[in-house]
């Protein structure tokens, strides 16, 4: 049985992934952590700064950790406000985890990458696994560098590191924390509460997205996959769907007929325009049988059904 340490478990993905891992392996097998207390009390939660390598090592020893899910990071939009801090946390935090992995002979590490690795020179449609990577944000730079470090540690030390390039993640269970695709979660809250939304991206800005349930399932399936089948130790392309704010708004109006949307693009528009519009994730489908369950219509129906009673 794996004993798992989650770093950065309070974030949008970490909050949901922690519960999924506890449901699968049991709450005693999962140690969650972040730099602040979670909103809901958890059985085995610790305050851990990913820059404190000694503390990470101590926790690994004390709790006999065999796997680390390293989710701690500053995201794309937030990262542009403090590039130096973003680089420090995103890069040094990862290196600390990789070094602990080698020193303590951990059996597996998960590192989340992102579509932020893509840039203006990347093919916009059906972006392949191997493309030109010229990220325009420090977050994206840190993620592509992180992928290269993961591959380096695998080849040099045999460390079993696995990674996904998450697209925009949409879920009802938690709020986003400073990403360029945050509108796709915010819009549901505002549609239910106020029947209107002011979008920070243009109407026709197409981006790759994935429903949270698919993202969590993909993460666990990759971590449980037979390592001999994996052809990549950098991040796997991953996608569930792609759409524009206008298309999402139209889908919402099928359930909330008087919903209105306005478009007031801000600095995040430039970030979005540098990213891919649609993704080719054929390597994930071949290597570990990835297949999404949710398209735009199914995701919209479930988001509204889950959020309406609680917003």
Secondary structure, DSSP 4 states (H G I P E B T S, - for coil): ---EEEESTTSHHHHHHHHHHHHHH-GGGEEEEESS--SS--TTEEE--TT-HHHHHHHHHHHT--EEEE-----HHHHTT-HHHHHIIIIIHHHHHHHHHHHTT-SEEEEEEEGGG-BTTS-SSSB-SS----BSSHHHHHHHHHHHHHHHHHHHH---EEEEEE-EEE-SSS---S-TTTHHHHHHHHHHHHSEEEESS-TT--EEEEEHHHHHHHHHHHHHS-GGG---SSPEE--SEEE-HHHHHHHHHTTSTT-EEEE---THHHHHHTS-SSB--HHHHHHH-------HHHHHHHHHHHHHTT-
